[in-house]
Amino acid sequence: MKAFHAYDIRGIFGKDFDLSGVYRVGYYLPRLLNTDKVLVGRDVRLSSPAIFEALCKGITDYGADVYDIGLSTTPMVYWATAQYGFDASVMITASHNPKEYNGLKISRSGALPVGYDSGLKTLEQWVNSADEPVPSAETGQIIAKEIKSGYLRFQRKYVKDFSNLNISMDTSNGMAGLFVQDLYGDAPHYINASLDGNFPAHEPNPLDPKNIRQIQAAVVKNNSDIGVIFDGDADRVMFIDEKGNFISPDLMIALLGHYFLKEKKEKGKVLQDIRTSKAVGEYLVPMGATMEIWRVGRAYAALKLREINGIYGGELAGHYYFRDFYYSDSALMACSIILGILSGMKKQGISLSTIIRQISNYANSGEINFKLERKAEAMEAVKNHFIKDKKPDLLLDFDGYRIEYPDWWLSIRPSNTEPYLRLLVEAKSDALLQSKVNEITAIIHSFSGDISAQTKS
């Protein structure tokens, strides 16, 4: 089984993993997390029912019970894990990947993520061992558990009256479609709102520019104040301004400060990932935030936010984490809060694009992806090139490198889920940005024998 990664188990179903492997995951999971009951939810992918059946067979053969919550978003599984005191849960999903993918996101008590360094490595060893699972003399049961109504009650706490907003919303034929109309009513212009595991409109990955063309067009056509697009399992959300422009998700970390730091008057730590724009901290620190920078991915971010007891946090990929959501990420909660903030801004005559310009006027490269083998050597070459002559203002050496100078900075890191070296550069002018991108790209291309692709997201 080749589908174990840093954050979850994921791959092409039938190629990277199969039902026998899923059965073994289910069998060994109660042992890994020392529990006799496992909460299980699933997305609408075509392979999810078969995976659910194999997973449950493994869990019950071990002797543990399955609590089946049916179709769900990934954040709903996190919430239910902590809310109802489960020591283990599984969400069957491949998140934003194309339809032929699927996978398993595993959490432990308190909705803490189980990553490769915190249990998946051991589980992988057991699953790939030669030992044959022996069914227990007393098999477990599959118990239906209804949590949607309770989850809706929780989410409604963050929905304000934003009837003054004209909203376009794309649920990508994914799991946000379970809730958006219950939460936001019939007023938004919904597209791709039906649940469909074929994802007929576009792949459920809002970071790919081709997948946001429909919502951008809808915003312009409907004269909307904002466009909203969710990924496949509704743990990520991204936004389009009233002109149809995509907003870099890290900048929305700054916008969330209007709710937590201004309206609620909270003071404390806000978490950002190592790729986040400098503008975010510059905007939030005067509001009372203390910024913390940490590694990319829920397996790290959720643990770090809990460790520092942070108020909230976010990532460039569109994940937003909340202390009030058991330190986990919720796209719906983030969406509701941001719509409330924008509603208040509109009453003052301020548009979304105006707010974003107030947050940042930096030139930003976006994430540039290089597909190559010698990632570590390329990163070292970039780091050494810049620090040899001038000491940086900041040098972070976890999850790749973040190197900051007064008028520009870079982040370079290996992807944890894909075969890419990822580069992001930000500068105070377009000219300086282009100069630095060219300079860094030339260094990476010195490993040109290994580079097979270069893409920008």
Legacy VTK file of the C-alpha trace (Angstrom):
# vtk DataFile Version 3.0
C-alpha trace
ASCII
DATASET POLYDATA
POINTS 457 float
0.000 0.000 0.000
1.713 3.172 -1.257
-0.789 5.803 -0.172
0.653 6.864 3.221
1.734 10.519 3.309
2.631 13.222 5.805
-0.968 14.236 6.538
-3.165 11.317 5.530
-3.597 8.174 3.448
-4.382 9.208 -0.132
-3.886 8.161 -3.723
-5.507 6.794 -6.853
-7.990 4.142 -5.783
-7.162 0.795 -7.375
-3.561 1.826 -8.059
-2.013 3.293 -4.913
-4.329 1.416 -2.568
-7.152 -1.102 -2.745
-9.931 -2.541 -0.602
-7.704 -5.147 1.027
-5.397 -2.391 2.226
-8.352 -0.356 3.475
-9.583 -3.411 5.395
-6.190 -3.714 7.090
-6.218 0.000 7.977
-9.598 -0.513 9.613
-8.420 -3.616 11.459
-5.288 -2.019 12.927
-6.704 1.455 13.617
-8.449 0.600 16.943
-5.201 -0.966 18.112
-3.197 2.105 17.087
-5.460 4.510 18.959
-6.445 2.129 21.772
-10.187 2.429 21.305
-13.245 0.258 20.840
-15.278 2.772 18.829
-14.446 4.701 15.656
-16.424 7.555 14.119
-16.566 7.355 10.303
-17.766 9.864 7.704
-17.373 9.907 3.950
-17.546 12.166 0.927
-19.499 11.676 -2.288
-16.707 10.164 -4.402
-17.810 7.136 -6.396
-15.364 4.844 -4.568
-16.363 6.017 -1.077
-19.148 3.457 -0.456
-16.852 0.502 -1.209
-14.054 2.001 0.877
-16.505 2.599 3.720
-17.602 -1.035 3.602
-14.029 -2.384 3.631
-12.937 0.017 6.393
-15.916 -0.895 8.579
-15.318 -4.604 8.008
-11.760 -4.190 9.292
-12.822 -2.149 12.321
-15.602 -4.534 13.325
-13.460 -7.625 12.697
-11.013 -6.214 15.228
-13.904 -6.022 17.677
-14.549 -2.277 17.699
-17.786 -0.478 16.838
-18.238 1.924 13.931
-20.337 5.053 14.445
-21.499 5.932 10.951
-22.380 9.597 10.345
-22.913 9.094 6.619
-22.080 11.759 4.053
-20.179 14.577 5.731
-17.628 17.305 5.358
-14.177 16.688 6.771
-14.567 19.465 9.385
-17.840 17.884 10.540
-15.883 14.727 11.356
-13.326 16.785 13.308
-16.089 18.552 15.240
-17.950 15.338 16.027
-14.750 13.590 17.139
-14.147 16.187 19.823
-17.762 17.089 20.593
-18.813 13.505 21.291
-15.590 12.274 22.860
-14.331 9.786 20.271
-10.741 8.595 20.505
-10.586 7.769 16.794
-12.267 8.954 13.611
-11.845 8.528 9.877
-13.012 10.735 7.039
-13.069 8.956 3.687
-12.024 11.620 1.187
-9.327 12.760 -1.187
-10.135 16.400 -0.478
-9.331 18.494 -3.578
-7.862 15.726 -5.752
-9.482 14.530 -9.010
-12.305 11.991 -8.950
-10.113 8.890 -9.376
-8.428 9.636 -6.016
-9.657 8.778 -2.556
-8.180 8.404 0.903
-8.505 8.392 4.680
-8.003 11.297 7.100
-7.519 9.978 10.621
-7.958 11.876 13.883
-7.533 10.934 17.536
-9.171 12.274 20.711
-9.810 15.990 20.721
-9.799 15.938 16.887
-6.008 15.915 16.940
-4.599 14.908 13.552
-2.803 11.610 13.086
0.067 12.329 10.709
3.019 10.268 9.584
5.058 11.324 12.609
2.202 10.718 15.049
0.870 7.304 14.092
0.573 6.814 10.336
4.107 5.430 10.085
3.285 2.717 12.628
-0.031 2.016 10.922
1.740 1.717 7.569
4.155 -0.844 9.012
1.298 -2.946 10.389
-0.743 -2.688 7.186
2.222 -3.713 5.024
3.363 -6.511 7.321
2.939 -10.187 6.473
0.690 -10.748 9.486
-2.851 -11.789 8.623
-5.631 -10.075 10.611
-7.567 -12.543 12.740
-11.232 -11.573 13.268
-12.252 -11.197 16.887
-14.575 -13.718 18.461
-16.895 -10.798 19.201
-17.191 -8.582 16.145
-18.184 -4.961 16.469
-21.321 -3.256 15.196
-22.056 -0.457 12.748
-24.184 2.139 14.538
-25.823 5.028 12.692
-25.199 8.382 14.403
-27.041 11.565 13.402
-24.980 14.698 13.986
-25.949 16.997 11.110
-28.566 18.896 13.120
-26.162 19.532 16.001
-23.446 20.586 13.613
-25.789 23.030 11.896
-26.681 24.568 15.252
-22.995 25.107 15.933
-22.294 26.632 12.526
-25.306 28.955 12.706
-23.696 30.764 15.656
-21.346 32.408 13.139
-23.952 33.392 10.540
-24.951 37.052 10.746
-27.459 39.031 8.739
-25.614 39.709 5.500
-28.728 40.290 3.425
-27.089 43.426 2.039
-24.548 41.257 0.197
-24.839 39.881 -3.311
-23.022 36.533 -3.112
-21.999 33.981 -5.741
-21.026 30.571 -4.352
-19.493 27.444 -5.911
-19.470 24.248 -3.851
-17.554 22.336 -6.564
-20.144 19.500 -6.502
-18.541 18.624 -3.171
-19.503 18.288 0.451
-20.185 21.958 1.241
-23.388 21.344 -0.705
-24.687 19.505 2.359
-24.932 22.734 4.338
-24.707 25.978 2.380
-28.407 26.420 1.662
-29.329 25.547 5.250
-26.863 28.150 6.479
-27.132 30.898 3.886
-30.621 30.448 2.439
-31.664 30.902 -1.156
-30.258 34.383 -1.721
-26.721 33.469 -2.913
-26.246 32.573 -6.560
-25.255 28.897 -6.205
-23.379 26.995 -8.866
-22.319 23.335 -8.854
-24.266 22.855 -5.628
-25.394 19.270 -6.236
-23.339 16.446 -4.719
-21.663 14.574 -7.566
-18.583 12.379 -7.173
-17.796 12.774 -10.869
-17.167 16.512 -10.273
-18.631 17.316 -13.706
-18.117 21.084 -13.609
-14.446 21.153 -12.600
-11.993 19.405 -10.305
-12.646 20.338 -6.649
-9.341 22.217 -6.238
-9.828 26.007 -6.039
-6.075 26.654 -6.137
-5.934 25.599 -9.789
-6.819 28.687 -11.893
-8.875 26.684 -14.383
-11.205 25.543 -11.605
-12.202 29.061 -10.520
-13.190 30.389 -13.947
-16.870 29.606 -13.387
-17.082 31.396 -10.049
-15.130 34.365 -11.415
-17.556 34.622 -14.333
-20.529 34.242 -11.977
-19.316 37.117 -9.783
-19.063 39.428 -12.789
-22.354 38.266 -14.329
-24.278 38.576 -11.054
-22.596 41.843 -10.048
-21.708 40.134 -6.767
-19.867 41.671 -3.838
-17.963 38.434 -3.281
-17.463 34.992 -4.766
-16.942 31.921 -2.565
-15.576 28.541 -3.677
-15.109 25.413 -1.565
-12.942 22.393 -2.233
-14.213 18.815 -2.407
-14.446 17.990 1.312
-15.165 21.548 2.503
-12.101 21.981 4.677
-10.827 24.778 2.400
-12.520 27.911 1.105
-11.316 30.689 -1.175
-12.684 34.017 -2.265
-13.131 36.203 -5.351
-13.475 39.982 -5.105
-16.246 41.983 -6.753
-14.118 42.499 -9.862
-13.677 38.765 -10.393
-10.122 38.643 -9.037
-8.899 35.684 -6.988
-7.730 36.670 -3.498
-4.640 34.960 -2.132
-6.032 32.899 0.781
-3.324 33.987 3.232
-4.583 37.576 3.056
-7.914 36.439 4.472
-6.087 35.592 7.718
-5.697 39.346 8.095
-9.356 40.019 7.293
-10.461 37.545 9.987
-8.788 39.828 12.519
-11.726 42.231 12.208
-13.916 39.607 13.893
-11.590 38.066 16.465
-9.365 41.019 17.366
-11.622 44.013 16.751
-15.188 42.828 17.298
-14.540 40.168 19.952
-11.607 42.110 21.459
-9.464 38.996 21.760
-5.729 39.406 22.219
-3.278 36.620 21.626
-1.530 34.491 19.071
-2.477 34.066 15.432
-0.904 31.242 13.444
0.309 31.537 9.862
2.218 29.103 7.698
5.741 29.632 6.454
4.480 30.916 3.071
2.193 33.652 4.412
2.583 37.234 3.170
4.436 39.665 5.450
1.413 41.913 5.015
-0.674 39.675 7.273
1.440 40.265 10.357
1.848 43.943 9.533
-1.951 44.247 9.455
-2.748 42.160 12.541
-0.032 43.149 15.035
-1.479 46.680 15.484
-4.813 45.002 16.306
-3.187 43.112 19.182
-2.085 39.878 17.553
1.177 38.086 18.164
2.115 36.215 15.005
3.399 32.644 15.040
4.874 31.023 11.922
4.782 27.255 11.545
4.834 24.361 9.099
2.343 23.757 6.293
-0.488 21.238 6.748
-3.185 20.355 9.269
-1.052 17.622 10.824
1.210 20.435 12.038
-1.021 23.514 12.188
-3.789 22.064 14.349
-1.265 20.761 16.866
0.638 24.052 16.918
-2.484 26.183 17.390
-3.434 24.009 20.356
0.104 24.145 21.769
0.184 27.961 21.711
-3.541 28.280 22.527
-3.845 30.509 19.496
-7.043 32.389 18.686
-7.086 31.283 15.062
-4.782 30.691 12.127
-4.643 30.047 8.431
-2.660 28.785 5.480
-1.939 29.840 1.923
-3.874 26.754 0.771
-7.156 28.123 2.178
-7.345 26.258 5.498
-8.505 28.363 8.469
-8.136 26.997 12.016
-10.101 28.152 15.060
-9.660 27.691 18.782
-13.464 27.582 19.034
-13.498 24.708 16.526
-11.290 22.433 18.612
-8.218 24.015 16.982
-9.229 22.463 13.663
-10.073 23.912 10.263
-13.573 24.763 9.093
-14.277 26.301 5.705
-17.915 26.996 6.583
-17.006 28.810 9.802
-14.417 30.888 7.960
-16.900 31.691 5.211
-19.623 32.796 7.648
-17.263 35.057 9.580
-15.860 36.651 6.435
-19.318 37.270 4.991
-20.263 39.004 8.248
-17.145 41.182 8.102
-17.798 42.134 4.484
-21.428 42.963 5.242
-20.274 45.468 7.838
-17.689 46.900 5.471
-20.256 47.326 2.699
-22.441 49.389 5.038
-19.462 51.751 5.254
-19.125 51.839 1.468
-15.997 49.649 1.436
-15.665 46.915 -1.183
-13.765 43.636 -0.830
-11.062 44.712 -3.288
-10.558 47.912 -1.280
-10.087 45.925 1.932
-7.548 43.647 0.273
-5.582 46.654 -1.049
-5.523 48.036 2.496
-4.131 44.735 3.760
-1.381 44.390 1.157
0.227 46.205 -1.720
3.137 43.774 -2.014
4.002 42.172 -5.340
3.674 38.397 -4.931
4.777 35.606 -7.235
2.207 33.057 -6.151
3.492 29.550 -5.550
5.787 28.358 -8.375
6.243 24.581 -8.594
9.358 22.855 -9.913
9.264 19.116 -10.456
12.720 17.749 -9.713
14.501 15.023 -7.790
17.248 16.841 -5.881
14.960 19.110 -3.885
17.165 19.347 -0.796
20.238 20.308 -2.808
18.320 22.939 -4.755
16.982 24.473 -1.525
20.452 24.593 -0.010
21.816 26.242 -3.128
19.163 28.957 -2.990
19.698 29.567 0.721
23.483 29.717 0.466
23.348 32.046 -2.521
21.496 34.720 -0.568
22.915 34.425 2.950
26.583 34.299 1.951
26.835 38.056 1.323
24.027 39.532 3.389
22.616 38.383 6.702
18.804 38.095 6.457
16.401 39.745 8.871
14.824 36.331 9.413
15.878 32.804 8.518
13.509 29.923 9.320
14.765 26.422 8.582
11.741 24.201 9.223
9.578 23.047 6.328
12.147 24.284 3.839
13.406 27.849 4.263
11.890 31.271 4.726
14.439 34.038 4.189
13.447 37.655 4.807
15.124 40.921 3.875
13.701 44.434 4.395
12.244 44.792 0.905
11.664 41.181 -0.181
11.461 37.589 1.067
11.245 34.022 -0.208
9.881 30.661 0.886
11.227 27.489 -0.685
10.047 24.078 0.469
9.420 20.537 -0.723
5.781 19.532 -1.079
4.623 16.951 1.443
1.985 15.563 -0.908
3.311 16.036 -4.462
6.705 15.687 -6.243
7.369 19.420 -6.308
9.776 21.995 -4.961
7.632 25.039 -4.192
8.879 28.624 -4.397
7.116 31.799 -3.317
8.619 35.290 -3.499
7.218 38.622 -2.315
8.682 42.090 -2.801
7.839 45.765 -2.428
7.833 46.349 -6.189
7.052 44.398 -9.340
10.531 45.031 -10.698
12.269 43.719 -7.579
9.953 40.719 -7.513
10.714 39.756 -11.087
14.435 40.225 -10.536
14.445 37.889 -7.514
12.231 35.272 -9.175
14.570 35.212 -12.169
17.626 34.965 -9.925
16.182 32.072 -7.896
14.821 30.256 -10.936
18.272 30.350 -12.521
19.719 28.639 -9.441
17.056 25.938 -9.504
17.624 25.467 -13.237
21.266 24.702 -12.496
19.730 21.337 -11.574
18.076 21.356 -15.016
18.811 17.710 -15.704
16.220 16.876 -13.071
13.522 19.440 -13.849
10.631 18.041 -15.859
7.948 20.650 -15.235
7.381 24.146 -13.921
3.922 25.383 -12.994
2.451 28.297 -11.104
-0.553 28.148 -8.807
LINES 1 458
457 0 1 2 3 4 5 6 7 8 9 10 11 12 13 14 15 16 17 18 19 20 21 22 23 24 25 26 27 28 29 30 31 32 33 34 35 36 37 38 39 40 41 42 43 44 45 46 47 48 49 50 51 52 53 54 55 56 57 58 59 60 61 62 63 64 65 66 67 68 69 70 71 72 73 74 75 76 77 78 79 80 81 82 83 84 85 86 87 88 89 90 91 92 93 94 95 96 97 98 99 100 101 102 103 104 105 106 107 108 109 110 111 112 113 114 115 116 117 118 119 120 121 122 123 124 125 126 127 128 129 130 131 132 133 134 135 136 137 138 139 140 141 142 143 144 145 146 147 148 149 150 151 152 153 154 155 156 157 158 159 160 161 162 163 164 165 166 167 168 169 170 171 172 173 174 175 176 177 178 179 180 181 182 183 184 185 186 187 188 189 190 191 192 193 194 195 196 197 198 199 200 201 202 203 204 205 206 207 208 209 210 211 212 213 214 215 216 217 218 219 220 221 222 223 224 225 226 227 228 229 230 231 232 233 234 235 236 237 238 239 240 241 242 243 244 245 246 247 248 249 250 251 252 253 254 255 256 257 258 259 260 261 262 263 264 265 266 267 268 269 270 271 272 273 274 275 276 277 278 279 280 281 282 283 284 285 286 287 288 289 290 291 292 293 294 295 296 297 298 299 300 301 302 303 304 305 306 307 308 309 310 311 312 313 314 315 316 317 318 319 320 321 322 323 324 325 326 327 328 329 330 331 332 333 334 335 336 337 338 339 340 341 342 343 344 345 346 347 348 349 350 351 352 353 354 355 356 357 358 359 360 361 362 363 364 365 366 367 368 369 370 371 372 373 374 375 376 377 378 379 380 381 382 383 384 385 386 387 388 389 390 391 392 393 394 395 396 397 398 399 400 401 402 403 404 405 406 407 408 409 410 411 412 413 414 415 416 417 418 419 420 421 422 423 424 425 426 427 428 429 430 431 432 433 434 435 436 437 438 439 440 441 442 443 444 445 446 447 448 449 450 451 452 453 454 455 456
